[in-house]
Amino acid sequence: MDVVWTRSPRAANEIVDELSARCDWEPATIKTMLNRLVKKGALKFKAEGKRYLYAPAVTREACVRTEGRSFLDRVFGGAAGAMIAHFVEDAKLSKSEIEQLRRLLDRKDR
């Protein structure tokens, strides 16, 4: 999705070239992924001659929100506090990141 969020519309061959260089994926795998993303409603496309041009059908923010909720439900049983505690315990946080977390929690507490 990052490929089309960065610049769109993008031709299928452009997406294949970029992802092949990044991920070492086969072109057929990338085309299968594009088709699945279209079926899921994450991508839209239009035919332009023999080319297919792809563009995002959802914003990055909407996708992050949906996938974040799905991850929280699957991995932490919907318990946001447990997830946050896990990541805070496991992460190396700078002083400014810790202060940002404190401000967020203080706002949430009010």
Beta strands, then each sheet from edge to edge (+ up, - down):
strand 1: 10-11
strand 2: 43-48
strand 3: 51-56
sheet 1: 1+ 3- 2+
end
